[in-house]
C-alpha cells in the first residue's frame, strides 16, 4: 500500500476524533463512555505510530 493512501486513511480516521470528543459531552452516555475513551486512545496511538513510521509525511 502506498504511503499516500495510508496517509489519507489516517487523516480520515483522525477527522472522526472531534465527533468522539463531542460524544463524551453527552450526559446520558453511560457505560459507552468507556468505549469512546478507548476509541480515542486507539486513534491517538494510530496517529502517533503513523508519525513514527513515516516522519516525512505530514498530516
C-alpha positions as CSV (number, residue, x, y, z in Angstrom):
1,X,0.0,0.0,0.0
2,X,1.3,3.4,-0.9
3,X,2.2,5.9,1.8
4,X,-0.3,8.5,0.3
5,X,-3.2,6.0,0.6
6,X,-2.3,5.2,4.2
7,X,-2.0,8.9,5.0
8,X,-5.4,9.6,3.5
9,X,-6.9,6.9,5.7
10,X,-5.2,8.1,8.8
11,X,-6.5,11.6,8.1
12,X,-10.0,10.3,7.7
13,X,-9.8,8.4,11.0
14,X,-8.4,11.5,12.7
15,X,-11.2,13.6,11.4
16,X,-13.6,11.5,13.4
17,X,-11.9,12.4,16.6
18,X,-13.9,15.6,17.1
19,X,-17.1,13.6,16.9
20,X,-15.9,11.2,19.6
21,X,-15.0,14.1,21.8
22,X,-18.5,15.6,21.3
23,X,-19.9,12.2,22.4
24,X,-18.1,12.5,25.7
25,X,-20.0,15.7,26.5
26,X,-23.3,13.8,26.4
27,X,-24.6,13.3,29.9
28,X,-26.5,10.1,29.1
29,X,-23.6,8.2,27.6
30,X,-23.4,5.7,30.4
31,X,-21.1,2.8,30.0
32,X,-20.5,3.7,26.4
33,X,-18.1,6.4,27.8
34,X,-15.6,3.6,28.3
35,X,-15.8,2.6,24.7
36,X,-15.5,6.1,23.4
37,X,-12.4,6.7,25.6
38,X,-10.9,3.5,24.3
39,X,-11.6,4.6,20.7
40,X,-9.9,7.9,21.3
41,X,-6.8,6.3,22.8
42,X,-6.5,3.9,19.9
43,X,-6.9,6.7,17.4
44,X,-4.2,8.7,19.1
45,X,-1.9,5.6,19.1
46,X,-2.6,5.1,15.4
47,X,-1.7,8.6,14.5
48,X,1.5,8.5,16.7
49,X,2.5,5.3,15.1
50,X,2.0,6.7,11.7
51,X,4.1,9.7,12.5
52,X,6.9,7.5,13.8
53,X,6.8,5.2,10.8
54,X,6.6,8.0,8.2
55,X,8.2,11.1,9.8
56,X,8.4,12.8,6.4
57,X,4.7,12.5,5.8
58,X,2.7,15.4,7.4
59,X,-0.8,15.0,8.4
